[in-house]
Structures are given as structure tokens and as C-alpha cells.
């Protein structure tokens, strides 16, 4: 997974959203208008996985799952080695029926 800044889009059967991610050495940090995302993905090549903490930093909106508050996503990522993109899916820890799909496109290098 290439280091950089990524535009991410995610969706569940009931909703969709988007945000920004900063990837550096497998570390993921980012957010959107109401939530922060922080995690460490391990793996290599085309397959990565790991937990992503989702924290509500601003009240007034629900997640794509229709909930509020903080939770952990267990993410699985597939990297396209020929492009600056990755796709994946995630489920809310301890709530496996709460799943989402996402895709990310690298939009900038890191400073």
C-alpha cells in the first residue's frame, strides 16, 4: 500500500459517505465531517487487514450504519499493484451483520 493521501468512499445497504485517509507505513488516519478514523493495517503486497477505530468528534450526524458514538471496524483491504487504489470491506467488531464496502484513490503524496 503506497503512502499518501487518499479520497475514500464507503457504503452500506442503507447509506453512503466519503472522507480522507492518510496512509503512512500501514498506519491509517483520517476522517470526515463528524468522525475520525485511526488504525494500523498489517500485511503486504495486495492483502492488508486490521482494526480501524472510528470516533465521533462532532455531534449531529449518524454513521453509515445509522448509529452514533465510537466503534471499531475490522477491515480487509485489497491493493491494486498497478494503480494508486485499494478496495475493501469491513464489519463492526462484535456486530458482524453491520458491514460496509469501501474504495480509495490516492490523490496526493505526503509532505
Number of C-alpha atoms within 10 A of each C-alpha: 22 17 17 18 22 23 17 21 16 19 17 17 11 9 12 15 13 17 18 20 24 21 22 15 12 19 16 19 18 19 19 16 13 16 21 20 20 17 21 18 21 15 13 12 10 12 16 19 20 18 20 23 19 20 17 20 14 12 11 9 14 13 17 19 16 10 10 16 14 13 14 19 23 19 23 20 22 18 20 14 12 6 10 17 19 22 17 18 19 22 18 20 16 11 10 11 9 15 19 21 18 20 19 21 18 20 14 13 12 10 5
